[in-house]
């Protein structure tokens, strides 16, 4: 068996090993050869999430001829483009699609193939990843006319890394599995820079054999991954994480503005916060720009507000009070009304300025 090994410098090189890979699950029934990546640890119970681990080197499944399985990538926005780029630079055979074709051109120049519809991508590839902006786009691309599901079939896999609600994820899963293919939801925790650096966190749920098959590709794009069980669990985890993040940013904005109002230097506040128990990379990364009223987009505010809305819906479905998140959501809605939808979500601070000025 030939393996493609990813070294720390990002290059791939071939290694032969007859014992490094086990026989694949039924997911690979129509692939040229059955394969399965080496598990993290055989001691992990299958019904428990994996602990995060560093993925500085990873193994990409290959057939006896040394060719990796073919990968499709749908959606090349602020997150999808660097994710697909990392796959291409790691030597993966990648075919791309985006509603605006010009966004595919930089990846094509790096060696990616192009297909004019999601259906044609999934028909041509063994595994397809999708990174779409919202639930509506995710459903349209997967289930609409010439959508991804139309090109799926037994032996293929669909991995949706978009941030959607559990109901949407289950709907897409149903369409994919009806074709005989396998489905995995894998929303990511992380924004533009982690996507560029291959440092995302994948929150996966769904077909376990597909998860095991795509772990080498997740490790190229991310630093850690969790398997969370049934479809819907990954979506729920991502919404909860983003609900916390959105609430933290709103409170941080309040603190920066309050420090300035009482005559303190908000830059010093950023330093103080970064040194204490409440330190978070988000504060030290975004604080200096926020003090200058600059919000370079890493995670668009409109997407943060969408995630807050979906998280509040999740909480409502189980009768869980979330008053802090609900209040923060209102600030994001105000910021959107000020024309800040495409700014970074840290621009929520402008909503507080607007309230003060009014």
C-alpha positions in Angstrom: 0.0 0.0 0.0 1.3 3.4 -0.9 0.9 6.4 1.5 1.2 10.1 0.9 2.9 11.5 3.9 2.5 15.2 4.8 5.7 16.6 6.3 6.0 19.7 8.5 6.9 21.8 5.5 3.6 20.9 3.8 5.1 18.8 1.1 3.9 15.2 0.3 6.2 12.3 -0.3 5.4 8.6 -1.0 6.1 5.8 1.4 5.2 2.1 1.0 3.7 0.2 3.8 1.6 -2.9 3.7 0.7 -2.7 7.4 0.0 1.0 7.8 -3.6 0.9 6.7 -6.5 -1.3 7.5 -9.3 -2.4 5.2 -11.8 0.3 4.6 -15.5 0.3 5.6 -18.3 0.0 3.2 -17.9 3.7 2.2 -15.1 2.8 -0.1 -17.0 0.1 -2.0 -16.6 1.7 -5.4 -13.2 3.2 -4.9 -10.2 1.7 -6.8 -9.0 0.1 -3.5 -10.3 -0.1 0.0 -8.5 2.1 2.5 -8.7 3.4 5.9 -6.5 5.9 7.7 -4.6 4.9 10.8 -6.9 5.7 13.9 -5.8 8.1 16.5 -5.9 5.5 19.1 -7.6 2.1 19.3 -8.4 2.8 22.9 -10.9 5.5 22.2 -14.5 4.4 22.7 -16.5 4.9 19.5 -19.3 6.8 21.2 -17.1 9.4 22.8 -15.7 12.6 21.1 -12.0 12.5 20.2 -9.7 14.8 22.2 -8.0 17.5 20.1 -4.5 16.8 18.8 -1.9 18.6 16.7 -1.9 17.7 13.1 1.5 18.8 11.9 1.9 15.7 9.9 -0.9 13.6 8.3 -1.4 10.7 6.1 -3.4 10.9 2.9 -5.1 7.7 1.6 -3.7 6.6 -1.8 -4.3 3.7 -4.1 -1.5 1.3 -5.2 -0.6 3.7 -8.0 0.1 6.4 -5.4 -2.8 8.6 -6.4 -5.0 10.2 -3.7 -8.7 9.9 -3.8 -10.4 12.8 -5.6 -11.8 15.7 -3.6 -14.5 18.1 -4.5 -14.9 21.5 -2.9 -18.1 23.6 -3.1 -18.1 27.3 -1.9 -14.9 29.4 -2.1 -15.7 32.3 0.1 -13.6 33.8 3.0 -13.3 30.3 4.6 -13.7 27.8 1.7 -11.0 29.3 -0.5 -8.1 28.9 2.0 -9.3 25.5 3.0 -9.4 24.3 -0.6 -6.0 25.9 -1.2 -4.4 23.9 1.7 -5.7 20.7 0.2 -4.3 21.6 -3.2 -0.9 22.6 -1.8 -0.8 19.3 0.1 -1.0 17.5 -3.2 -4.7 16.5 -3.1 -6.6 16.1 -6.4 -9.2 18.9 -6.0 -12.1 19.9 -8.2 -13.8 23.2 -7.3 -17.1 25.0 -7.8 -18.4 28.4 -6.8 -21.4 30.4 -7.8 -19.1 33.2 -8.9 -16.7 31.4 -11.1 -14.0 34.1 -10.8 -13.4 32.9 -7.2 -12.3 29.6 -8.6 -9.6 31.1 -10.8 -6.8 31.4 -8.2 -7.3 27.8 -7.2 -7.3 26.6 -10.8 -4.0 28.4 -11.2 -2.7 26.3 -8.3 -3.8 23.1 -10.0 -7.4 22.6 -9.2 -9.9 21.3 -11.7 -13.2 23.1 -12.3 -16.8 22.0 -12.9 -19.7 24.3 -13.6 -22.2 22.8 -11.2 -22.2 21.0 -7.8 -23.7 18.0 -9.5 -20.8 17.7 -11.8 -18.3 18.1 -9.0 -19.8 15.3 -6.9 -20.2 13.0 -9.9 -16.5 13.4 -10.6 -15.1 13.1 -7.1 -15.0 10.5 -4.3 -15.5 12.9 -1.5 -16.9 16.4 -1.7 -16.6 19.2 1.0 -19.1 22.1 1.1 -18.6 25.4 2.8 -21.6 27.6 2.3 -22.7 30.9 3.8 -26.0 29.9 5.5 -28.6 27.2 5.8 -30.5 28.4 2.7 -27.4 28.3 0.5 -26.4 24.9 2.0 -29.7 23.4 1.1 -29.8 24.9 -2.4 -26.3 23.7 -3.3 -26.9 20.2 -1.9 -30.5 19.6 -2.8 -31.5 22.0 -5.6 -31.5 21.6 -9.3 -28.1 20.3 -10.5 -27.2 20.2 -6.8 -24.6 18.0 -5.1 -27.1 15.2 -4.3 -27.8 14.6 -7.9 -24.2 13.6 -8.6 -23.9 11.4 -5.5 -24.1 7.6 -5.3 -22.9 4.6 -3.4 -19.2 4.8 -2.5 -19.2 8.6 -2.5 -19.1 10.9 0.6 -20.4 14.4 1.2 -18.9 16.5 4.1 -20.8 19.7 4.9 -18.5 22.1 6.8 -21.0 25.0 6.7 -22.5 26.3 9.9 -26.2 25.5 9.8 -28.8 24.4 12.3 -29.4 20.7 13.1 -32.7 20.6 11.1 -30.9 21.8 8.0 -28.1 19.3 8.5 -30.5 16.4 8.8 -32.4 17.6 5.7 -29.2 17.6 3.6 -28.2 14.3 5.1 -31.5 12.7 4.0 -31.0 13.8 0.4 -27.4 12.6 0.3 -28.1 9.2 1.9 -31.1 8.7 -0.4 -28.6 8.5 -3.2 -26.7 5.7 -1.5 -23.8 8.0 -0.5 -22.5 8.8 3.0 -22.9 12.1 4.9 -20.8 13.8 7.6 -21.5 17.2 9.0 -18.2 19.0 10.1 -18.7 22.7 10.9 -15.5 24.4 11.8 -14.5 26.6 14.7 -12.1 29.3 13.5 -12.1 32.2 11.1 -10.0 33.4 8.1 -6.5 33.2 9.6 -6.9 29.7 11.1 -8.4 28.6 7.8 -5.3 30.0 6.0 -3.0 28.4 8.5 -4.7 25.0 8.6 -5.6 25.5 12.2 -9.4 24.9 12.2 -11.3 22.8 14.7 -13.7 20.3 13.1 -16.9 19.4 14.9 -18.1 16.3 13.1 -21.1 14.0 13.3 -22.7 11.4 11.1 -21.3 8.5 9.2 -18.3 7.2 11.3 -16.7 5.3 8.4 -16.7 8.5 6.3 -15.2 10.4 9.2 -12.4 7.8 9.4 -11.9 8.1 5.6 -11.6 11.9 5.5 -9.5 12.4 8.7 -6.3 12.9 6.7 -8.0 15.8 4.8 -9.4 17.3 8.0 -5.9 17.2 9.4 -4.6 19.1 6.4 -7.2 21.9 7.0 -7.3 21.8 10.8 -5.4 21.3 14.0 -8.0 19.2 15.8 -11.2 17.3 15.3 -14.0 15.9 17.4 -16.5 13.1 16.5 -19.8 13.8 18.2 -22.1 11.0 17.1 -25.4 11.6 15.3 -26.1 14.2 12.7 -27.2 17.4 14.4 -24.7 17.2 17.2 -21.9 18.9 15.2 -24.3 21.7 14.2 -25.4 22.2 17.8 -21.9 22.3 19.1 -20.8 24.9 16.6 -23.8 27.1 17.3 -23.2 27.0 21.0 -19.5 27.9 20.5 -20.4 30.8 18.3 -23.1 31.9 20.7 -20.5 32.1 23.5 -18.0 33.9 21.1 -20.6 36.5 20.1 -21.6 37.2 23.6 -17.9 37.6 24.6 -17.3 40.1 21.8 -20.3 42.2 22.8 -19.1 42.4 26.4 -15.6 43.1 25.4 -16.9 46.0 23.2 -18.7 47.4 26.2 -15.5 47.3 28.3 -13.4 49.1 25.7 -15.9 51.9 25.3 -16.4 52.2 29.1 -12.7 52.4 29.7 -12.4 55.3 27.3 -15.4 57.1 28.8 -13.9 57.0 32.3 -10.5 58.3 31.0 -8.6 55.0 30.8 -6.5 53.9 27.8 -8.4 51.1 26.1 -5.1 49.8 24.7 -4.0 49.2 28.3 -7.3 47.4 29.0 -6.5 45.0 26.1 -3.1 44.3 27.7 -4.6 43.8 31.2 -7.3 41.5 29.9 -4.7 39.5 27.9 -2.6 38.9 31.1 -5.4 37.7 33.3 -7.7 34.7 33.8 -10.2 35.9 31.2 -7.5 36.1 28.5 -8.6 34.8 25.1 -6.7 35.1 21.8 -9.7 36.9 20.3 -9.2 39.9 22.7 -5.5 40.4 22.0 -6.0 39.8 18.3 -8.9 42.1 17.7 -8.6 44.6 20.5 -6.0 46.9 19.0 -7.9 47.3 15.8 -11.2 47.9 17.6 -9.6 50.7 19.6 -8.9 52.4 16.3 -12.5 51.6 15.0 -11.0 49.3 12.4 -12.7 45.9 11.7 -10.8 44.0 9.1 -13.1 41.1 8.1 -12.1 37.7 9.4 -15.6 36.5 10.3 -18.4 38.7 8.8 -20.8 40.2 11.3 -23.8 39.0 9.3 -22.7 35.4 9.8 -22.1 35.9 13.5 -25.7 37.3 13.8 -27.0 34.4 11.8 -25.3 32.0 14.2 -26.6 33.8 17.2 -30.1 33.6 15.8 -29.8 29.9 15.1 -28.3 29.3 18.6 -31.3 31.1 20.2 -33.6 28.9 18.2 -31.8 25.8 19.4 -32.1 27.1 23.0 -35.8 27.7 22.5 -36.3 24.2 21.2 -35.3 22.8 24.6 -36.7 25.6 26.7 -33.3 26.8 27.8 -33.1 30.5 28.8 -30.3 32.4 27.1 -30.9 36.0 28.1 -27.2 37.2 27.7 -27.0 35.8 24.2 -30.4 37.2 23.3 -29.3 40.7 24.4 -26.0 40.3 22.4 -28.0 39.3 19.4 -29.9 42.5 19.4 -26.6 44.4 19.3 -25.6 42.5 16.2 -28.9 43.3 14.6 -28.4 47.0 15.3 -24.9 46.8 13.8 -26.3 45.2 10.6 -28.8 48.0 10.4 -25.9 50.4 10.4 -24.5 48.7 7.2 -21.9 46.7 8.9 -23.0 43.2 7.7 -19.8 42.6 5.8 -17.4 44.0 8.4 -15.8 41.8 11.0 -18.1 40.7 13.8 -16.0 42.9 16.2 -17.8 45.9 14.5 -20.6 45.1 16.9 -18.9 47.8 19.0 -20.3 50.4 16.6 -23.8 49.5 17.7 -22.9 50.5 21.2 -21.5 53.8 19.9 -24.7 54.4 18.1 -26.8 53.9 21.2 -24.6 56.3 23.1 -24.8 59.0 20.4 -28.5 58.7 20.2 
